[in-house]
């Protein structure tokens, strides 16, 4: 039986918009003149995604000869909900500049709940990168740090990933997987299990080894396989994380997740492809661009030795600053104490989206998160783009 659509007539139907407008005006006219004291939607959004937070450093602990753990508690007691594998972004005043730097949270989400909830980051000393050494040399217990969270898409998703997680880690890339392992041990990721295949140089400098040993001992669904490249006395797996080692510990229907340095990623990605792993079953964290820009695929040879001028437009003001071809535009801005909002530092998140008015840039392919329209209309992410000529760019005015 067919059903007909009842209409009120051509003129009444096409005039529907004006009727809605009239109804809206009537509702406004009949509304109370007492302001609504609270916007519950806005309050919820601010709790889930606070624009600014302050954290007190309550504990600093060595986790290897080259790494330290920093425990942080929110000064107002609120820590937004986050997933194991996401990161926190610090806003640090260093000299005349304000630098923003992301670090993956190494504690588990359940540890952030309750009266004494906290988050932890584990940072490894790395001289060329400046900010890790700032934490080592300047941050002490009792200090207040400005940050915001959570960010990132590197976490287990039950609708996409299998319950058998094979985590491939190198160096400080262990941090998201310790967070996942602790969350699994606490029973907050269902019946997931995680096998962490962790590449290090030697047994004397394994980041977070004590914490990994404990969670493995406490939970049968957590297994840690250390692979050491330069430790002749090591009794476990030796060398690099190879296909043979990965397949040995993979089990059935694994989801592979990688976090570690770029050279290791290049090897792992090639191995995963050779293994015939489906694309949706291999996921990796954001890849930081190397300090040496010549290591980025496609980087124009010789550009690293050049210096350019960048004209920065903010409102009606224009400022000209120098920039090396070996550094992202965001670094040049930070060096000149010009505020720029960065979070991921690799081109994924888009917070440092900037308009290119004149000039040429090289955009790193390691984390090019620009939308197609941005590419067509000259927008770029300053944290992952390098000048290849003099530039004129437009930035939003920040406090």
Buried (B, 14 or more C-beta within 10 A) or exposed (E): EEEEEEEEEEEEEEEEEEEEEEEEEEEEEEEEEEEEEEEEEEEEEEEEEBEEBEBBBBEBEEBBEBBBBBBBBBEEEEBBEBBBBBBBBBBBEEEEBBBBBBBBBBBBBBBBEEEEBBBBBBBBBBEEBBBBBBBBEEBEEEBEBBBBBBBBBBBBEEEEBBBBBBBBBBBBBBBBBBBBBBBBBBEBBEEBBBBBBBBBEEBEBBBBBEBBEBBBEEBEBBBBBBBBBEBEEBEEBBEBBBBEBBEEBBBEEBBBBBBBBBEBBEBBEEBBEEEEBEEEBBBBBBBBBBEEBEEBEEBBEEBBEBEBBBBBBBEEEEEEBEBBBBBBBBBBBBBBEBBBBBBBBBBBBBBBBBBBEEBEBBBBEBBBBBEEEBEEEBBBBBBBBBBBEBBBBBBEEEE
